[in-house]
Amino acid sequence: MKDIIIDTDPGVDDALAIMLAVKSGNFRIHAITTVAGNSTIDDTTRNARFILKLLGREDIPVYSGAKNPLKRKLDRAVVHGKDGLGGLKPLNGPGLSGDAVERISSIIERNSGKITIVALGPLTNIARMIEDYPQTIPKMKSVVMMGGAIRVPGNKSRVAEFNMYVDPEAADIVFRSPVMKTMLPLDACDVQLSLTDFEKIRDAELRSPILEMVVPYMRNLSKNEGTSKAMMYDPLTVYSLMNPSACRKRRINAVVETRGEFTRGMTVAEQRRWKEENPNVTVVEKVSARRFKADFVRILSKAQP
């Protein structure tokens, strides 16, 4: 069983990723920490608590973090709807704690060498932890993050993926840090689910709210990103940690652009094969669509504990 902290900004696909992580039984989830990204910190924290309540796992602590990027105003997503969960409207309060960075550090300190941070949103909390608690860095196992675009167009700008675009300064800090890093970029996110796929989920208590989330999400994706199916960015990231054998990976050297007028948040990889650069990140280049879809439906169909 892998020990993880999920740092997230729910977000429909974040919510599905949390469901997959919890119901898989593959992880010991020490905490969920929230960051502003897809929506405000109030919304993302409220949404995280709501998803855990749906799963019957309110024992997993939720700690709220950064309400803004390090140096910029928050640029929210549009595809997740006004409150972040498509057609769902959580009535619970956010319960902001404001101490995500401190909590991440303390959990890592207590579990030296064991904790992987699964970063599904902008990297603001992770960058702050690296800067504020440098003594913690050697005790982290790794960071597995959804983000970046290597050889494909961005989904926020011509060249930038959303999480990197929202807080490029934070991404830059993380990429320059010595911690082990794995990135699942847009290149590997060609796995999409249809409404029929979601309707196969046999857990009726979960299927209903999932459909309420994904139908507006798919409609917004069709309008804004030109696809009629549900993009599985964050669930694929969790799945890559669950099932490495379903993934193709390689080590590269990459940096994040922070100053470009047109290239803000671009993940710039060293593509010259003859140029020797020390690799600083493992990139998930491909995930088996067949295996992901089968496992996603099977796991989310499990009866609630």
Secondary structure, DSSP 8 states (H G I E B T S, - for coil): -EEEEEEE---HHHHHHHHHHHHH--EEEEEEEE-SSSS-HHHHHHHHHHHHHHTT-TTS-EEE--SS-SSS-----STT-SSSSTT----S-------HHHHHHHHHHHTTTTEEEEE-S-SHHHHHHHHH-GGGGGG--EEEEE---SSS--SSSSS--HHHHH-HHHHHHHHHSSS-EEEE-GGG---EE-HHHHHT---HHHHHHHHHHHHHHHHHHHHHTS-SSEE-HHHHHHHHHH-GGGEEEEEE-EEE-SS-TTTTT-EEE---TTS-----EEEEEEE-HHHHHHHHHHHHTS---
